[in-house]
Amino acid sequence: MTGEPVASSAGSRTTRQRLAVAEALAESDEFKSAQQWHDVIRSRGHSVGLTTVYRTLQALVDTGDVDVIVTEEGESKFRRCSTGHHHHLVCRCCGSTVEISAEEVERWTQSVAAEHGFTAERHVLEVTGVCPNCASAESESTSSEIETGSTA
C-alpha cells in the first residue's frame, strides 16, 4: 500500500510534522501504534510530538486515508491502506495483515440491517487468527516439545 504521502485532511493545513507522518505511512505496509510511528518519524530526524502524530493519524483515519485496527490488548494500530472498502485478516502472533474484499459480507451486512429496519452506512470486519507462517512455527514447536518430552 505504499505510495504518495497524504499530508492533509479536511480542515487541516499541511505542516512539516504532518508531512513527516504521511511520508512514514507511505513507506511502510505495517500496522503500527501511534507511539511506534512517532519513534519511526523521530529516528528520521524530525521533531514532532506524539500528540501531533496521534492527531494526524486520527485525521487521516477520519478521511479514509488510513486504516486503524484495535489489537486484543485494546491498542490502536494504523497504516495506509488501499483505496476502496476492504476488511482485514490479522495474525495474532506476528501482526501480519492481509486485506480482503468479501462480497458475501457486504450482502450479509445489508440483509441483517434491513431485517432490523436499519440502513447500513458502514461496517468494519477484522478476522483475527494465525497466519500460515506462524501456524507452521507453532506446529513445529509443538512437535519438538512432544519429541523431547517437554511441555513448557
Order of alpha helices (4+ residues) and beta strands (2+ residues): alpha-alpha-alpha-beta-beta-beta-beta-alpha-beta-alpha
